[in-house]
Structures are given as C-alpha cells and as structure tokens.
Amino acid sequence: MTAYDFIGDIHGCFDELITLLKKTGYQNKDSIYTHPAGRLPVFIGDLTDRGPNSVAVIQLITDMVYQGSAYYVPGNHCDKLYRYFLGRNVMIKHGLETTTAELEALPKREYKFIRKAFMDLYENAPLYQRLDDDQVVAAHAGIREDMIGKENKSVKTFVLYGDITGEKNSDGTPVRRDWSAAYKGERLIVYGHTPVKEPRIVGKTINIDTGCVFGGKLTALHYPEMTFSHTPSTMPFVPEKFRTFEDIPNQKAGE
C-alpha cells in the first residue's frame, strides 16, 4: 500500500514547502524531493500567487510530477495562470500579479521553459485524484459524492471553486456553501481552497488549507496514518482571510 502526504495550498511559499518536505522525511536528490519509504506527496492545487516564490514552486512540482514522485490536482489559481499563459484576457489581480511579476523578470528562454512546464502539468492533470483503491479523493475545493467518476463543466467548477452560489462577498470572492456538511460518502475527501486556522474535519472530509500565504501554516495530512505535520508561515498574519463556517449556508443533501 502506498502512503501519501497531502499538502495544502502553497501559493508561492517555497521556503515553507521545502521545510515541510524535509520535516516529513523527504530528501533532496537530483533537484527533487523523494521519501526513503516510498511515500508520495499529493499537491492539492494553487501552487502560485500571492507568495514570494511561485516560479520555484512551479519548477519543483512539475519536476516531481514528471518523474513520478508526486501527484497534483489543479486549483482555481492554477486554472487562471493556465489561461494567462494561453493569452486569454484574465484579470491580473487576486494574487496573479505577484506571479506575473516573477515571470516577467525571467530571461526569455527561462520564461518559455516555465510556461511550457506548467502548461504540460496542468493539461495532464486530472480534475481530482482517486487514490488507495478509490478510498480517498483529492480535489482542490472538494467534490460531492455524485460527481466522483465524472468530468464535466459543473464538476470542474465545483472542484476549482467549491459550491458557489453566484453571489459575491464584500472582498469580491464568491460566496460558497459548506458542501462538506452534507457529504455522506464513504470515501475520504481531502481538499483546501478555503483558509482555516486548523485542519477542518467534518465527517469524512478534511480541509488542509491552513493559510500559509496569509501567515498561517503549511499543512500535510499523512495518509493512512491520519496525522498532520505543519510548517509555520513566514508571511504576515492576515486574520480576515481565515474563514469560520458558522455563518456559511449549508448545502442540503441532494441539492
């Protein structure tokens, strides 16, 4: 049985990622990190934006996935960066401006290399990963039980953005229902996307986005042990970015 280390939203926090990998036993070999016991990291999206070193995160994770040493599923920030690389008219804000500034500072040849590496990573990634004989699913913003096994536009929207209502919060972010409260499936769902101060366990769902880029910490969930490791953030703490769920509308079963 393969053991996995699910790692939450990195958002360009490269130093914290390296610290977390080393802390959990990974060793640097030939520019990637591998575990002597054969464990595999599972990166659950949002590799870039807002943090100080998105390019280094892209380089490391694309190399690890390419060499079969890691799994990856895309997040909404990954999707936006991909559309930027395609030349689409995307808004350079909500963190993308930090990544584009890094990219524009690169020599032209290196920019092209990073662009191709990331686009290949994104294009070859599944919307979500089904692991351990379908006992656990990794999806950036989560997934409903009835969506598992499907890949269509509504599934893509859900796994990238969550259960959005179509409304906006005061900061411009979409209003999302707490889909995990209605989840009754047997599979474990590991996700991120919504920053929380501590890993949030609801039934068989676990949110491991502990807001590293907002001054929280970078979290790894060790599976099947069901334990956690953390690395404190070096970024300033921004308390308003962390969500509580008491005032979030729950999704009723069957909706």
N, C-alpha and C positions, 0 to 999 in steps of 0.2 A: 504494500500500500504506500503510495506517495503521500508525503506530508507537505502541507502548504503553509505559506506565510502571506496572508492577505495584507496589503499595505494601502492605507488610505490616501486621499488626495494630496499629492506632493506640491503642486503649484510652484514649481521652480525652487523649492527648498532643498537644494542639492546637498549641502553640508549635513543637514538633518537626516537625509536619506542614507548617506554613507555611514553616519554614526549609528543609525538604526540597524543597517545591514551588519556592520561589524559587531554590534552588541548582541545580535541574534545568531552569531556564529558564522556568518558569511566571510569568505576570504577572497582577496583580490588576486586574480590570476588572468593574465593576458587581457587586461583592461576591462574585465567584467568581474562580477562577484558570484561565486558559487558556494554551496554549502557542502561540507565534507560528508554529511549524512544523506545527501541527495534531496534535501528539501527544495521546493520551488516557490519563489515569490510570485504572487498574483497582484499585479498593479491594477487598481480599480478606477482608472481614468483621472482626468485633469492633472496631467503631468506638468503643465506650464501655466504661466500667467500669474501676475502679482508678486511672485517671489523673485529673488535676486539672480538666479542662475538656471533659467529654463532650458537654455541650449545644452548645458552639461547634462541635465536630466534626460533630454531627448537622446543625446549621444549614448548614454549608458544603457537606457532601457531598450532602445532599438537594437543595440548590440546584444544585449542579453536575450531578447526575444528571438532575434535572428539565429543565435547559436543554440536555441532550445533550452536556455537556462531560466526562462521566466515566461509567465503568461501576462496578457494585457487585455483589458477591455476599454473602449473609449468613453470619455466623459463629454459633457457639453462644451467645455473649453477646448478639448481635442477636436471636436467637430468644427468649432469656429475657426481654429487655426488651420485646419484642413481646407476649409472654404476660402480662407485668406490666401493660402498657397495656390489655390485654383484660380485666384484673381477675381473672386466674387466680391460684391460690394458689401463688405461686412463693416460694422461699426468698431472702430479701434478704441474701445473703452472696456470697462469692467475687467481690467487686467491684461487684455491683449496688448495694450500699449507698451507694457514692460517687455513682453516677448518680442514684439516687432522692433523695439529699440535695440535689443540684443542682436537680432538678426541683421538689422541694417548696419551695425558696426562690424560685421564679419567681412573678411575678404570675399570677393565674389565667388571664388571657387568653393570656399567653405560653406557659404550660404547655399549654394546649389546642392552640396553634399547633404547638409542638414535637411533641406527641403525634401529631397528625394527619400532620405531615410525615414523621415516622419510620415510622408505620404504613403510609402510602402507599408509602414507599420499600421497605419490607420486602415488602409484599403484591405489588408489581410486579416484584420481583427474581427472576431465575431461581436455581435451586439452585446452578448453576455456569454460567460463560460459556465459549462456544466461539467463538474469535476467529481471525482470519487464515486464513479458509477452512478452519477446523477443524484448524489446525496446532498450536494452543495452547489449553489449557483452564485456566481459573482456578477453583479450588474451595477453600474455606476450609481444610479439613483434609485435602484431597486427594481422589482418586477412583480407583477401579480401572477398568481399560480396559473390562471387561464392563458397567460401569454407565453409560458415556457414551452418551447418547441416551435414557436412562430417567429418570423422575422418580417414584419411589415412596417408601414409608416407609423401606425399608432404604437407599436411595440418600441420602435426606435425613439419616438418622442418620450415615451414613459421611461425607458432605461437611461436616457440622457438627461431628462429634466424632472422626472418624478411625476406624480399625479397632479398636474397643473390644472387650475380652474379656469384660466383665461384672464383672471384679474391680476393686478399688479400691487405689490407692496409700495410703501412710500419711497423706498430706495430704488424702485424700478425693477426689482426682482419679481418673478412670477409667484403668485400665491399657490401653495401646494397643499393638498390634503395629506393627512398622515395615513398613507396606504398600509403601513405596517400593522396598524391597529386592527385591520380587517383580514390580515393574512392568516389563513388556516392550513396552509400546505404542510407537507411532511419534509420537504427539502429545506435546508438551511439557506437563507438568503443573506449574503454579505454585500454591503453597499456603503456608499458615502454620500457625497454631494451636499448634504446639509450639515454645516459645522455644529458639533455638540462638544461640550466640555469634557465629557467622558463617553466611552463607547456606550451606545444605547441599545439595550437588548429588549426586544418586545416579541414574545413568543419565540418563533424560530427565525427572527430577523435580527441582524446586528449592523448598526451604523458605526463605521470606524473612521469617519472623517472628524478628527478632533482638532480641526482648525489650525494646522501648523502655520499656515501663511498669515493667520490672524493672531499669532502669539500664543497659540495653544500648544499642541504637541503633535508629533507624527506617530501614528499607531500601527502596530502589526498585530493581527489576530493569528495565533498559531493553531493550525488545524491538523489533526483531530483533537489535540490537547485541550482546545478551547480556553487558552490562556492568552494574555496580552503582553506586549512589550511596547515601551514608549520612549521617545526622544523629545526633550523639551525644545521648543522653538527658540530661535534667536531673533525673531521678529517682534515688533511692538504688539502688545496685547490690545485687541480691539473688541471690547465686550459686547457691543451691539451686533456683531457679526455671528454670535453664537445663538442658536435657536432653542427655545423651550417649546414644548408641544401642548401645553395646557390650553392655548388659545387657537390651535390649528384644527380646522374641521376634520373629523374622522371620516374616512370613506366607509360606507356601509357595505357589508358583504353583498356581492352580486352587482354592485354599481360599476 
